[in-house]
Amino acid sequence: MTIRNIVFLGMVFLGVVIAMVPENTTKPYKLTAEEMVIEVQSAAEMVSADNVAHWLISKDPSLQLIDVRSPDEFQKYHLENAINIPLSVILEDEYRDIVDQGVKMNVLYSNGTLDSHKGWMILRQLGFENNYVLQGGLNYWFDTIMNPQAPSVYSADEEFAKYDFRKAASGALGGGGAVTLTAPAKTKAKKPPIIRKKKKKAPEGGC
């Protein structure tokens, strides 16, 4: 998805996001429309399919995949070890400690990126960190990781290296590729999440 498309989506959904975020919890954190557009333009929330595949294969404990689709869609297919938090209930209290924490990197995904971007924008409006979006969603995941297309004979060495990794990742993750794994070529991984402990509220009353 291009930066222009991301910016367009940001403008379209910004009003919806602001309306969905509870007013009494957002006053200390709420971003202005201009601030949100700047964040969307930077695309810093996007995580590549190659990086997610690498983390899944290496069983990185800091990765937490969050499927924001419906329970029916989740049951039909979901990424390994993903948890299902439908977009419609992402703000419910039972999920607060998952979406608002500093131990794991949450990567939200949907079929494309519309719903996962909505989820990210809602959480970002609340000031929650360590939430990201799977670039291209499941549609792109299937095209690039599970069913990678061989590059042309005139492609750069980097493209062949990417293909070798994706083909191996496909086999390791249940596709039809080989199982000999190589590192993805020149992919820039996100920084690991900052680990912070939540402060416990002091007990009310005196001794």
Backbone torsions as a table, in degrees:
resi	resn	phi	psi	omega
1	MET	NA	131.8	-176.8
2	THR	-78.1	162.0	178.0
3	ILE	-59.3	-38.9	-179.4
4	ARG	-61.4	-42.3	179.0
5	ASN	-66.3	-39.2	179.6
6	ILE	-63.6	-43.3	178.7
7	VAL	-62.4	-42.0	179.0
8	PHE	-60.2	-46.4	178.8
9	LEU	-61.6	-38.4	179.1
10	GLY	-61.0	-43.4	-179.8
11	MET	-67.9	-39.1	-178.1
12	VAL	-65.3	-44.3	-172.6
13	PHE	-93.1	-7.9	-176.5
14	LEU	-58.5	-44.7	179.2
15	GLY	-63.0	-39.9	178.6
16	VAL	-63.9	-42.9	-179.0
17	VAL	-62.2	-47.9	-178.7
18	ILE	-59.6	-38.8	-179.6
19	ALA	-68.3	-31.8	-176.1
20	MET	-80.7	-24.5	-176.8
21	VAL	-78.1	126.3	-179.4
22	PRO	-58.4	129.8	-174.7
23	GLU	-63.3	-38.8	-174.6
24	ASN	-74.3	-6.9	179.3
25	THR	-113.2	-3.8	-173.0
26	THR	-106.4	-10.1	-174.7
27	LYS	-56.2	-39.4	-179.5
28	PRO	-74.8	-18.6	-170.0
29	TYR	-118.0	-22.2	-165.0
30	LYS	-54.7	127.7	177.8
31	LEU	-82.5	149.5	173.4
32	THR	-76.3	166.7	178.2
33	ALA	-59.3	-39.5	-179.3
34	GLU	-65.1	-42.3	179.6
35	GLU	-64.3	-39.9	179.0
36	MET	-66.7	-39.8	178.4
37	VAL	-62.0	-40.8	178.6
38	ILE	-61.6	-42.9	179.7
39	GLU	-65.3	-42.1	179.6
40	VAL	-65.2	-39.4	178.8
41	GLN	-61.7	-36.0	-177.3
42	SER	-71.3	-21.8	-179.3
43	ALA	56.4	25.5	-178.5
44	ALA	-68.2	-16.8	-179.1
45	GLU	-82.1	-9.0	-175.7
46	MET	-81.3	135.6	176.2
47	VAL	-121.1	131.8	-175.6
48	SER	-73.1	152.8	176.3
49	ALA	-62.0	-35.1	179.0
50	ASP	-61.7	-43.9	179.6
51	ASN	-64.8	-42.9	179.6
52	VAL	-63.2	-41.5	177.6
53	ALA	-60.7	-43.4	179.4
54	HIS	-61.9	-43.8	-179.6
55	TRP	-66.9	-37.2	178.2
56	LEU	-65.2	-44.2	-178.7
57	ILE	-65.2	-40.1	-179.6
58	SER	-82.6	-1.3	179.7
59	LYS	54.4	48.1	179.5
60	ASP	-63.1	118.7	-176.8
61	PRO	-70.8	-13.3	-178.8
62	SER	-85.5	-5.6	-178.6
63	LEU	-89.9	130.2	172.6
64	GLN	-129.7	112.5	178.8
65	LEU	-88.0	132.3	-179.8
66	ILE	-121.5	115.3	179.2
67	ASP	-90.1	115.4	-176.2
68	VAL	-95.7	11.1	178.7
69	ARG	-80.1	-179.4	179.8
70	SER	-70.9	157.6	177.0
71	PRO	-56.6	-36.3	179.1
72	ASP	-63.4	-44.9	178.8
73	GLU	-65.3	-38.6	179.7
74	PHE	-62.5	-41.9	-179.2
75	GLN	-65.9	-33.7	-179.9
76	LYS	-68.8	-41.0	178.8
77	TYR	-164.5	137.5	171.5
78	HIS	-153.4	160.9	179.5
79	LEU	-71.5	154.6	-175.6
80	GLU	-55.4	130.1	176.6
81	ASN	65.8	12.1	178.3
82	ALA	-71.2	152.9	172.5
83	ILE	-112.5	151.8	-176.1
84	ASN	-100.5	113.0	172.3
85	ILE	-126.8	90.8	-179.4
86	PRO	-54.4	146.4	-177.5
87	LEU	-55.8	-35.3	-176.6
88	SER	-65.9	-18.8	-177.6
89	VAL	-122.5	16.0	-172.5
90	ILE	-65.2	-19.6	-179.8
91	LEU	-97.1	3.8	-179.4
92	GLU	-70.0	149.7	-173.4
93	ASP	-57.6	-33.6	-175.9
94	GLU	-65.0	-17.9	-179.6
95	TYR	-104.9	0.5	-173.7
96	ARG	-58.1	-44.4	-177.1
97	ASP	-71.7	-12.5	177.1
98	ILE	-87.7	-45.6	-175.0
99	VAL	-86.2	-15.3	179.4
100	ASP	-123.5	84.6	-179.5
101	GLN	-157.9	166.5	-176.9
102	GLY	-122.1	21.7	-178.2
103	VAL	-100.2	-43.9	-176.9
104	LYS	-111.7	156.5	173.3
105	MET	-92.4	109.1	177.0
106	ASN	-80.6	125.5	175.0
107	VAL	-116.2	109.8	-179.7
108	LEU	-83.1	142.6	175.4
109	TYR	-146.9	155.0	173.4
110	SER	-141.6	-167.0	-179.3
111	ASN	-63.1	-46.7	172.5
112	GLY	-108.9	-128.6	174.9
113	THR	-129.1	0.3	-175.8
114	LEU	-62.8	-55.2	-177.0
115	ASP	-69.0	-38.4	179.3
116	SER	-66.6	-34.9	176.1
117	HIS	-68.5	-37.8	176.0
118	LYS	-59.5	-46.4	179.2
119	GLY	-59.5	-44.8	180.0
120	TRP	-62.6	-42.7	-178.4
121	MET	-65.5	-38.5	177.3
122	ILE	-62.3	-47.6	-178.9
123	LEU	-66.7	-36.1	179.5
124	ARG	-67.8	-36.4	177.6
125	GLN	-60.4	-31.0	179.1
126	LEU	-82.7	-5.4	-179.8
127	GLY	87.4	10.5	-179.8
128	PHE	-76.1	138.2	-178.6
129	GLU	-111.4	177.2	179.4
130	ASN	63.8	27.2	174.2
131	ASN	-113.7	132.7	-175.9
132	TYR	-136.2	176.9	-177.8
133	VAL	-127.3	133.0	175.8
134	LEU	-70.1	118.7	-177.5
135	GLN	-60.4	122.2	178.2
136	GLY	82.3	-13.2	179.7
137	GLY	67.0	-164.2	-177.7
138	LEU	-64.5	-32.8	179.6
139	ASN	-59.8	-46.5	178.9
140	TYR	-70.0	-35.1	178.4
141	TRP	-58.0	-46.9	179.9
142	PHE	-65.1	-38.6	-177.6
143	ASP	-70.7	-35.7	-172.7
144	THR	-102.5	-38.0	-175.6
145	ILE	-96.8	-51.6	-175.6
146	MET	-79.5	-28.1	179.9
147	ASN	-135.4	62.4	-176.5
148	PRO	-67.5	143.7	178.8
149	GLN	-99.0	132.9	-179.5
150	ALA	-64.3	136.9	178.0
151	PRO	-70.8	163.6	177.7
152	SER	-72.8	163.7	-178.1
153	VAL	-65.0	-16.5	-178.4
154	TYR	-94.9	2.2	-177.7
155	SER	-71.5	158.5	178.4
156	ALA	-70.6	159.2	-179.8
157	ASP	-57.6	-33.9	-179.6
158	GLU	-60.5	-38.8	179.5
159	GLU	-66.8	-37.2	176.8
160	PHE	-67.1	-38.0	178.0
161	ALA	-64.6	-41.8	177.2
162	LYS	-62.0	-43.0	180.0
163	TYR	-63.4	-43.1	179.1
164	ASP	-59.2	-43.7	179.3
165	PHE	-65.0	-46.7	-176.8
166	ARG	-65.2	-37.4	177.8
167	LYS	-64.5	-43.0	177.8
168	ALA	-66.7	-41.3	179.2
169	ALA	-63.6	-38.2	178.0
170	SER	-58.2	-45.0	178.7
171	GLY	-65.6	-40.7	-178.1
172	ALA	-70.5	-26.4	-176.4
173	LEU	-104.2	14.3	174.0
174	GLY	103.6	4.8	177.1
175	GLY	-89.9	-155.2	-175.9
176	GLY	-105.9	14.2	-176.1
177	GLY	-82.8	177.3	175.8
178	ALA	-74.7	171.9	-176.1
179	VAL	-109.7	3.2	176.2
180	THR	-80.5	118.7	-171.6
181	LEU	-100.8	140.6	172.0
182	THR	-127.7	160.4	179.9
183	ALA	-73.6	147.2	176.8
184	PRO	-63.7	145.6	-174.8
185	ALA	-80.9	120.7	171.1
186	LYS	49.5	43.8	174.7
187	THR	-98.4	136.2	-176.7
188	LYS	-95.5	111.2	-177.2
189	ALA	-78.5	151.3	174.7
190	LYS	-68.7	154.0	175.3
191	LYS	-67.4	143.8	178.6
192	PRO	-62.5	150.9	-177.7
193	PRO	-63.2	149.4	177.1
194	ILE	-77.0	125.5	-178.2
195	ILE	-85.3	121.8	177.7
196	ARG	-138.2	144.2	179.9
197	LYS	-96.2	138.1	177.4
198	LYS	-71.4	136.4	179.5
199	LYS	-77.6	133.6	177.4
200	LYS	-83.0	141.2	179.2
201	LYS	-70.1	138.5	177.7
202	ALA	-69.1	143.5	178.8
203	PRO	-63.4	139.7	-179.9
204	GLU	-75.5	153.7	176.9
205	GLY	89.9	167.1	-180.0
206	GLY	-94.7	-171.9	179.6
207	CYS	-76.1	NA	NA
